[in-house]
Amino acid sequence: MTIEQTPNITSIETDHDPMVNGEGAVIPLIIGQTGNTVEADNIQIKKYRNIEQVGSSIENGGIGNAETNMTYQFCKKFLKETKKVYSDDIGLPFIYVIDMGSIDFTNGEAWAEAFNVAMTQQDVGEINIVGFKKEDKTKSITDDEIATIVGIMSSLNEIMVNDSKKGRPKNALFTVEYSTDEDMMKITDDSKATFIQKSRIWPCVSDFYPEMCARFCLTPYDGEPGFYDFRSVSAEDVIIRTDNQEELLQNAGINFIRVEMEGNIEHAKLCLGVSSAMARAERPADALPHFRRNTDHLLRRIHFACYPQLKRNELKVNFKMLQSDVDDIVDEEIRKGAMQKGTKAIVLESPSSVPKLHIKTIAKPVNSTLYIVSEMYISPPDILAGEVTN
């Protein structure tokens, strides 16, 4: 027999952008000022896959690309950070944007409406606020400016907490343009007349704010954001702070980038992902975003498993199967090392309503010494929950 064709190997490579499934990127929604003409009663969510779409004209569905357009400039840096360096990097398939035009932050009703609109996008896990800035960048932030910022972010926090009770947890980041480290720390300082210290609010210093927002999106739910290198920020770009300055920022719940040495190589990394709740004298169990995001992922998975039960909650065998499904989810997270032993979720039928489910989750994220306890009631059409930490 004569072989006339030599063996060959055909290799076909495919690339995809992971979705928010615990392994891929968290989908962000950017709410920011652009300078465009936008009516407060016509706030809309727009979806973009690249910076070209974002920067296209308003007539073509974009938000414009003017140098003074803060939201466009944010998206430009944000998307640059999300660009893959290696084929197995986590990618971001798209972003959402709400164009707030020139609507001032003193118009709390308009911004609250934007936040409520944001909650309708169920695949969003992170909200980035763009537009806060000091009027006089040569002076310290004023009490009135702090009051406005705290009012807006407190409104967003309340709306996010209520939406998270419905199985759609979200967290938010913000900064103040032209702010100093001292300015940002005043916003979480409880000795001031107004301040914010919430686990779902993650303030950042003004330098590299878009890149930090992207870094949180690109971090796996069970990872520490400070473990990973930035893709578009080099060590030479980072502002050098003293150990004392870094400690003050961290304890105030302000995120920042630092230079870290691994061997003889310098890396630009988040110091440690923190929330504004870090500034509390008694920090809650979810003061670190690592714990908050880890627990949110578990709650989201349990919610997805339980909600369909409302449509089959007539037979006891189905109810037992649901508890088994939830046990499997918890066991899987423990085996993966995301949760510690002792984490559990208990599903009960509500004594007051047959189609209503009562779910109590006791979560202990890896490296945490405290439990995050959540109680969720699922009933058509409402899903309500309360959360405490101890």
C-alpha positions as CSV (number, residue, x, y, z in Angstrom):
1,M,0.0,0.0,0.0
2,T,1.3,3.4,-1.0
3,I,0.6,6.4,1.3
4,E,0.3,9.4,-1.0
5,Q,-0.9,11.9,1.7
6,T,1.2,12.9,4.7
7,P,-0.6,13.1,8.1
8,N,-1.5,16.6,9.2
9,I,-3.1,18.3,12.1
10,T,-5.7,21.0,11.7
11,S,-6.0,23.3,14.7
12,I,-9.0,25.6,15.1
13,E,-8.8,28.2,17.8
14,T,-11.8,30.1,19.1
15,D,-11.9,33.0,21.5
16,H,-14.8,34.2,23.5
17,D,-15.5,36.7,26.2
18,P,-16.7,35.1,29.4
19,M,-19.9,36.4,30.8
20,V,-20.8,37.1,34.4
21,N,-20.9,33.4,35.4
22,G,-18.5,33.4,38.3
23,E,-15.4,33.0,36.0
24,G,-15.8,35.9,33.6
25,A,-16.0,39.7,33.9
26,V,-18.7,41.5,35.9
27,I,-20.8,43.6,33.5
28,P,-20.5,47.3,34.4
29,L,-23.0,50.2,33.9
30,I,-21.4,53.6,33.7
31,I,-23.6,56.5,34.8
32,G,-22.0,59.8,34.0
33,Q,-22.1,63.4,32.8
34,T,-21.2,64.1,29.2
35,G,-22.2,67.7,28.5
36,N,-24.8,66.5,26.0
37,T,-28.4,67.7,26.1
38,V,-30.4,65.0,28.0
39,E,-33.8,65.5,29.5
40,A,-34.3,64.2,33.0
41,D,-37.5,62.3,31.9
42,N,-35.7,60.5,29.1
43,I,-32.9,58.6,30.8
44,Q,-31.9,55.5,28.8
45,I,-29.4,52.6,29.0
46,K,-27.1,52.2,26.0
47,K,-25.0,49.1,25.2
48,Y,-21.5,49.4,23.6
49,R,-18.9,46.8,22.6
50,N,-16.0,49.1,21.9
51,I,-14.8,52.7,22.3
52,E,-15.7,53.5,18.7
53,Q,-19.4,52.8,19.4
54,V,-19.2,54.9,22.6
55,G,-17.6,57.9,20.9
56,S,-19.9,57.9,17.9
57,S,-22.3,60.8,17.5
58,I,-25.5,61.0,19.5
59,E,-27.4,60.6,16.2
60,N,-25.7,57.3,15.7
61,G,-26.3,56.1,19.2
62,G,-23.1,57.1,20.9
63,I,-22.4,59.8,23.5
64,G,-19.8,61.8,21.6
65,N,-16.0,62.0,22.0
66,A,-15.3,65.6,23.1
67,E,-12.2,66.1,25.3
68,T,-14.5,67.7,27.9
69,N,-16.8,64.6,27.9
70,M,-15.9,63.0,31.2
71,T,-17.8,59.8,30.5
72,Y,-16.2,59.2,27.1
73,Q,-12.8,59.8,28.6
74,F,-13.6,57.4,31.4
75,C,-14.8,54.7,28.9
76,K,-11.7,55.2,26.8
77,K,-9.4,54.3,29.7
78,F,-11.7,51.7,31.1
79,L,-11.9,49.8,27.9
80,K,-8.2,50.1,27.3
81,E,-7.7,48.3,30.7
82,T,-10.1,45.5,29.7
83,K,-8.3,44.7,26.5
84,K,-6.9,41.2,26.6
85,V,-3.1,40.8,26.8
86,Y,-3.1,37.0,26.7
87,S,-5.7,34.7,25.0
88,D,-6.8,33.3,28.4
89,D,-7.3,36.7,30.0
90,I,-10.8,37.4,31.3
91,G,-12.5,39.6,28.7
92,L,-15.4,42.0,28.8
93,P,-18.0,41.5,26.1
94,F,-19.7,44.9,26.4
95,I,-20.5,47.8,28.7
96,Y,-23.7,49.8,29.5
97,V,-23.8,53.6,29.7
98,I,-26.4,56.0,31.0
99,D,-25.7,59.5,29.5
100,M,-26.7,62.1,32.1
101,G,-25.8,65.0,29.9
102,S,-25.3,68.1,32.0
103,I,-27.8,67.1,34.7
104,D,-26.3,68.4,37.9
105,F,-25.8,66.3,41.0
106,T,-28.0,68.7,42.9
107,N,-30.9,67.3,40.9
108,G,-31.2,64.3,43.2
109,E,-34.5,63.1,41.7
110,A,-33.0,62.8,38.2
111,W,-30.0,60.8,39.5
112,A,-32.3,58.6,41.6
113,E,-34.4,57.9,38.4
114,A,-31.1,57.0,36.6
115,F,-30.3,54.5,39.5
116,N,-33.8,53.0,39.3
117,V,-33.4,52.6,35.5
118,A,-30.0,51.0,36.1
119,M,-31.6,48.3,38.4
120,T,-33.7,47.1,35.4
121,Q,-30.6,45.8,33.7
122,Q,-30.4,42.5,35.5
123,D,-27.0,41.4,34.2
124,V,-25.2,44.4,35.6
125,G,-23.0,43.7,38.7
126,E,-21.0,47.0,39.0
127,I,-22.0,50.6,38.7
128,N,-19.4,53.4,38.0
129,I,-20.3,57.0,38.7
130,V,-18.6,59.7,36.6
131,G,-18.9,63.4,37.1
132,F,-18.1,64.3,40.7
133,K,-15.5,67.1,40.8
134,K,-14.2,69.9,43.0
135,E,-15.2,73.4,41.7
136,D,-11.8,74.8,42.9
137,K,-9.1,72.2,42.5
138,T,-6.6,74.4,44.3
139,K,-8.5,74.2,47.6
140,S,-9.8,71.4,49.8
141,I,-13.1,69.8,49.1
142,T,-16.0,71.8,50.7
143,D,-18.6,70.5,53.2
144,D,-21.3,71.3,50.6
145,E,-19.5,69.2,48.0
146,I,-19.2,66.3,50.4
147,A,-22.9,66.6,51.3
148,T,-23.9,66.4,47.6
149,I,-21.6,63.4,47.0
150,V,-22.8,61.6,50.1
151,G,-26.4,62.3,49.2
152,I,-26.1,60.9,45.7
153,M,-24.1,57.8,46.8
154,S,-26.4,57.1,49.8
155,S,-29.4,57.2,47.4
156,L,-27.6,54.8,45.1
157,N,-26.7,52.5,48.0
158,E,-30.3,52.4,49.2
159,I,-31.6,51.5,45.8
160,M,-28.9,48.9,45.3
161,V,-29.6,47.3,48.6
162,N,-33.3,47.0,47.9
163,D,-32.5,45.5,44.4
164,S,-30.0,43.1,45.9
165,K,-32.8,41.8,48.1
166,K,-34.4,40.6,44.9
167,G,-31.5,38.5,44.0
168,R,-29.6,41.0,41.8
169,P,-26.7,42.3,43.9
170,K,-24.7,45.2,42.7
171,N,-21.9,47.4,44.0
172,A,-20.8,50.9,43.0
173,L,-17.5,52.9,42.7
174,F,-16.9,56.6,42.5
175,T,-14.2,59.3,42.8
176,V,-14.0,63.0,42.7
177,E,-12.0,64.7,39.9
178,Y,-9.2,66.9,41.1
179,S,-9.5,65.4,44.6
180,T,-6.5,64.8,46.9
181,D,-6.2,61.7,49.1
182,E,-7.2,63.9,52.0
183,D,-10.3,65.0,50.2
184,M,-11.4,61.5,49.5
185,M,-10.8,60.4,53.1
186,K,-13.1,63.2,54.4
187,I,-16.0,61.6,52.5
188,T,-15.9,58.4,54.7
189,D,-14.9,60.2,57.9
190,D,-17.7,59.8,60.5
191,S,-16.4,62.9,62.4
192,K,-17.8,65.0,59.6
193,A,-21.4,66.2,59.4
194,T,-22.0,64.0,56.4
195,F,-20.2,60.8,55.4
196,I,-20.7,57.4,53.9
197,Q,-19.6,54.0,55.2
198,K,-21.4,51.3,53.2
199,S,-20.2,47.9,52.1
200,R,-21.6,48.3,48.6
201,I,-19.9,51.7,48.0
202,W,-16.2,51.5,47.0
203,P,-14.5,54.9,46.8
204,C,-11.3,55.4,44.8
205,V,-8.6,58.0,44.6
206,S,-8.8,60.1,41.5
207,D,-5.6,58.8,39.8
208,F,-6.4,55.7,37.6
209,Y,-10.1,55.6,38.6
210,P,-11.3,54.1,35.3
211,E,-8.5,51.4,35.5
212,M,-9.5,50.5,39.0
213,C,-13.2,50.2,38.1
214,A,-12.1,47.8,35.2
215,R,-9.9,45.8,37.6
216,F,-12.8,45.0,39.8
217,C,-14.9,43.9,36.8
218,L,-12.1,41.7,35.6
219,T,-11.4,40.0,38.9
220,P,-13.0,36.6,39.4
221,Y,-15.7,36.6,42.1
222,D,-13.6,34.6,44.5
223,G,-10.4,36.5,43.9
224,E,-8.8,39.5,45.6
225,P,-8.6,42.5,43.2
226,G,-5.2,43.4,44.6
227,F,-3.7,40.1,43.5
228,Y,-3.8,40.9,39.8
229,D,-1.6,43.1,37.6
230,F,-3.1,46.0,35.7
231,R,-3.0,45.7,31.9
232,S,-2.7,49.3,31.0
233,V,-0.9,50.8,34.1
234,S,2.8,50.3,34.5
235,A,4.7,50.6,37.8
236,E,6.4,53.8,36.4
237,D,3.0,55.5,36.1
238,V,2.0,54.9,39.7
239,I,2.0,57.7,42.3
240,I,4.4,56.7,45.1
241,R,2.9,57.1,48.6
242,T,4.5,56.5,52.0
243,D,3.5,53.5,54.1
244,N,1.6,55.8,56.4
245,Q,-0.2,57.4,53.6
246,E,-1.2,54.0,52.2
247,E,-2.4,52.8,55.6
248,L,-4.5,55.9,56.1
249,L,-6.2,55.4,52.7
250,Q,-6.9,51.8,53.3
251,N,-8.3,52.3,56.7
252,A,-10.5,55.1,55.3
253,G,-11.9,52.7,52.8
254,I,-10.4,54.3,49.7
255,N,-9.0,52.2,46.8
256,F,-5.7,53.1,45.3
257,I,-2.8,51.6,43.2
258,R,0.6,50.9,44.6
259,V,3.9,49.5,43.3
260,E,4.6,46.0,44.6
261,M,7.9,44.0,44.2
262,E,7.8,40.4,43.1
263,G,11.4,39.2,43.0
264,N,13.2,42.0,41.2
265,I,10.1,43.0,39.1
266,E,7.9,45.9,39.9
267,H,4.1,45.5,39.4
268,A,1.2,48.0,39.5
269,K,-1.5,46.5,41.7
270,L,-4.4,47.6,43.9
271,C,-3.2,47.7,47.4
272,L,-6.3,45.9,48.7
273,G,-9.9,46.1,47.5
274,V,-11.8,48.0,50.2
275,S,-15.3,49.5,50.7
276,S,-16.2,52.7,52.5
277,A,-17.4,50.5,55.4
278,M,-13.7,50.0,56.2
279,A,-13.8,53.4,57.9
280,R,-16.2,52.2,60.5
281,A,-14.9,51.7,64.1
282,E,-16.5,48.3,64.0
283,R,-16.1,46.9,60.5
284,P,-18.9,44.6,59.2
285,A,-18.1,41.2,57.9
286,D,-18.5,42.3,54.3
287,A,-16.3,45.5,54.5
288,L,-13.9,43.9,52.0
289,P,-15.2,43.7,48.4
290,H,-13.6,40.2,48.2
291,F,-16.0,38.9,50.8
292,R,-19.0,41.0,49.5
293,R,-18.5,39.8,45.9
294,N,-18.0,36.2,47.0
295,T,-21.2,36.2,49.0
296,D,-23.1,38.0,46.3
297,H,-22.1,35.2,43.8
298,L,-23.4,32.5,46.2
299,L,-26.7,34.4,46.8
300,R,-27.1,34.9,43.0
301,R,-26.7,31.2,42.4
302,I,-29.1,30.2,45.1
303,H,-31.7,32.7,43.8
304,F,-31.4,31.3,40.3
305,A,-32.0,27.8,41.7
306,C,-34.9,28.8,44.0
307,Y,-37.0,31.1,41.8
308,P,-38.2,28.4,39.4
309,Q,-39.4,26.5,42.5
310,L,-42.3,28.9,42.7
311,K,-43.7,27.3,39.6
312,R,-43.5,23.7,40.9
313,N,-44.0,24.1,44.6
314,E,-46.9,21.7,44.9
315,L,-45.2,18.5,45.7
316,K,-43.0,17.7,48.8
317,V,-40.6,15.8,46.6
318,N,-40.0,18.9,44.5
319,F,-39.3,20.9,47.6
320,K,-36.8,18.3,48.8
321,M,-35.1,18.3,45.5
322,L,-34.7,22.1,45.8
323,Q,-32.9,21.9,49.1
324,S,-30.7,19.2,47.6
325,D,-29.9,21.6,44.6
326,V,-29.0,24.4,47.1
327,D,-26.9,22.0,49.1
328,D,-25.0,21.1,46.0
329,I,-24.3,24.8,45.2
330,V,-23.0,25.4,48.6
331,D,-20.8,22.3,48.6
332,E,-19.4,23.2,45.2
333,E,-18.4,26.7,46.5
334,I,-16.7,25.1,49.5
335,R,-14.9,22.5,47.4
336,K,-13.6,25.3,45.1
337,G,-12.3,27.1,48.1
338,A,-14.5,30.2,47.7
339,M,-16.4,29.5,50.9
340,Q,-15.4,27.9,54.2
341,K,-17.0,25.0,56.0
342,G,-20.0,26.2,58.0
343,T,-21.5,27.9,55.0
344,K,-25.1,26.7,54.5
345,A,-28.4,27.7,53.0
346,I,-31.7,26.5,54.5
347,V,-34.8,26.6,52.3
348,L,-38.2,26.6,54.0
349,E,-41.8,27.0,52.9
350,S,-43.3,30.1,54.3
351,P,-46.0,29.3,56.9
352,S,-48.1,32.2,55.7
353,S,-48.1,31.6,52.0
354,V,-47.6,28.3,50.2
355,P,-45.9,29.7,47.0
356,K,-43.5,31.8,49.1
357,L,-40.0,30.5,49.9
358,H,-37.9,31.5,52.9
359,I,-34.2,31.1,52.4
360,K,-31.6,31.7,55.1
361,T,-28.0,31.8,54.0
362,I,-25.0,31.7,56.4
363,A,-22.0,32.5,54.3
364,K,-18.3,32.4,55.5
365,P,-16.1,33.5,52.6
366,V,-12.5,32.2,52.5
367,N,-10.2,34.0,54.9
368,S,-13.1,35.6,56.7
369,T,-13.4,35.0,60.4
370,L,-17.1,36.3,60.4
371,Y,-20.3,35.0,58.8
372,I,-22.5,37.1,56.5
373,V,-26.1,36.1,57.2
374,S,-28.9,36.7,54.7
375,E,-32.6,36.0,54.7
376,M,-34.5,36.0,51.4
377,Y,-38.2,35.6,50.8
378,I,-39.1,34.6,47.2
379,S,-42.7,35.1,46.2
380,P,-44.4,36.1,43.0
381,P,-43.9,38.8,41.9
382,D,-41.7,40.1,44.7
383,I,-38.5,38.9,46.1
384,L,-37.5,40.4,49.4
385,A,-34.5,39.7,51.7
386,G,-32.7,41.2,54.6
387,E,-29.1,41.0,55.5
388,V,-27.1,41.3,58.7
389,T,-23.4,40.6,59.5
390,N,-22.0,39.2,62.7
